[in-house]
């Protein structure tokens, strides 16, 4: 099954960072008080990333990220004065979001692309959109201290939260 995926355009204000700033993937925005140390520095403050739309047909995360982007993009700069770290907001799979489908590829799921060894993906001659997107997002996720990856279910379910990590 072939999916027709277009390109979504999102207007976002991106704050400038210190030197050696990590390049954000498209459809991501960074909010901070501009005082954070460069990525990789021991003086760097915590980074919280909120990710929506890893699956394009799960719209609750997309709506939350867009709502927060609108709220913060229109906020006065004093809003960030007491921010002790960075907030990064992003859409995981913008082409699938625009198409209203789980993914653009019939064989790749963006979540599953993150568990595949990066070197294995890079060896392929032709990458699916999801494989390329996972390569674009990985550097950001490596620098992220706390990730809120918002998903939804298409089955009847009570609300739930899944927490992953070494402490849990």
C-alpha positions, 0 to 999 in steps of 0.5 A: 500500500502506497501513501501519498505524503506531502510536506507540512509547514509549521511556523515556529520561533526558534531561540538562539543558543550558545555555540555548538548548538545542536541543530534541531530537526524540522518541525522542532522548536527550542524555548529557553532563557538563552543562558544554557551551556553548549550541548555536551558541556558538563554545565548544561542544564536539563533538556525536556523534549515533548514529542507528538505525532510519532504516529501521524494518526495519533493527533492528541500529541500533535494538538498538545505540541501545536498548542504549546508552540502557539502559547510560547511563540506569542509569550513575552520574553520575560516568560522565559526569565526563570526557566532553568533549562530548555524545553524542546517541542516537536512533531515526530512524523510531519508527513504522516500527520499531514497524510492522516496515516500512522506512517508514510512507509508501509513497512517502517514505523518511526518508533521501531526505527529508533531501536534499529542500530544507527549504523545499519540504517546508514548502510542502506542505499535508499531510506524510507521517510521514517528511517531518515526521520529517525536519523534526524531526530536521534542527536536531539534525543541523545541530549534530552534528559526527559522525553515526553513522547505522547501517543494515543490508542485507537482502541477503547482504553482507560487513560494510562501512562507508561514510564520507561528508564533504568529507575523504573 
